[in-house]
Amino acid sequence: MMEKEVGGRIKTTESSFRKSVNILLPFLIYFVVHDLAQVLLIFLVHISMAAWGGAFGEMMAEKSATVNGFLNALSLLIGMAAVWPMAYRELKWAKVWARGSGSADRDGRGRKIAEYGLLIITAISFALGVNMLFALLGLTGVSESYQEVAERQYGVAFGMGLLIYGVISPLAEETVFRGLIYNRMRRYFGRAISVIACGVMFGIYHGNLVQGIYGCILGIAITWSYEHCGSFLAPVLFHAAANAAVFAVGYDGIVRGNIVTPLNCAVFLGISMLGFVASWRLKHNL
């Protein structure tokens, strides 16, 4: 038996252990299925290379970064599929909760288009500004693990990279972190704690210090977009726009080196702050 509290939390008789299991189990399932799928796919690729050899093997070896990126993307989709039934139920619950709390979306179509357009601009400027800040502070240069990850990411073909980092990765990760983990946290602990905790978990998920700090900051902003817009489309768009912008700007080393300046960093961060404020004012009819 559950009842809604004033702060938006749901009062429940579930134990703390049960709550922890409900929050962490989807991530564990996603992580295990993703890793097993990746191992299996790599194994199948090696078998195909051994069987066909020749030109096919040479091509696969030459484009190994792109192939590995594609295999990881498939693994992300398989991991997402494993938890999608749970995520679908949580997203349905979130809509019911929004209607019951009076926060359901009643905005017109034109207003929603303007809201999402502003959200995309905010996401792009925020992601670029924070990345430039990290580079200017020297954080990206001192982490070997970050350099290795960046080398793999920028080693894929440009079009494939946009598909992986701008579409597949945001959809899969948002299904897990906002669709499942955040909605369950929100039900148990309320908005403020859950926004921060979900952002921290998203940072830890990235596996190295630099990406972890960035992921935490970005995760909090993404979760804010979900709360702000009241639609699962919002965090997916925010995440996709941020990833695609960082990948596109950073893909060419010369462009990346020339664009990272204190002035550009300040401009992008300033635009993002204005975007957050404008989004809030638009939502609250100010």
Secondary structure, DSSP 8 states (H G I E B T S, - for coil): --EE-TTS-EE----HHHHHHHHHHHHHHHHHHHHHHHHHHHHHHHHHHHHH-HHHHHHHHHTHHHHHHHHHHHHHHHHHHHHHHHHHHHHHHHHHHHHHHT------HHHHHHHHHHHHHHHHHHHHHHHHHHHHTTHHHH-HHHHHHHHHHHTS-HHHHHHIIIIIHHHHHHIIIIIIIIHHHHHHH-HHHHHHHHHHHHHHHT-SHHHHHHHHHHHHHHHHHHHHH-STHHHHHHHHHHHHHHHHHHSSHHHHHHH--HHHHHHHHHHHHHHHHHHHHHHTT-
